[in-house]
Amino acid sequence: MRRNRESSSVLIKASPNSTFDILLQKAQKEGRIGGTHRCAVCGMTHQTESEASTCCAMLRERPHR
C-alpha cells in the first residue's frame, strides 16, 4: 500500500495481488462476506440459514470444562 499524494489519508493498492482478489471474490460468492444469515457463535455470514446454523455446531455441542 502507498499513500495518495493528493490526500495523505487515502491508501492506494501498490500492486495487484491476484490471490487476495480471488479469495475475496470466493468469500463474497459463498456468502462469507455480505451474507444475510449470521452464525450465532462466530458471527460469520452465510447465504442460507442452514449453513449459518451448522457453522459452529461442533463448538455449541461440545460440553464446557
Sequence and secondary structure as in RCSB ss.txt:
>XXXX:A:sequence
MRRNRESSSVLIKASPNSTFDILLQKAQKEGRIGGTHRCAVCGMTHQTESEASTCCAMLRERPHR
>XXXX:A:secstr
 EE SS TT EE SS  HHHHHHHHHHHHHTTTT SEE TTT  EESSHHHHHHTTHHHHHS   
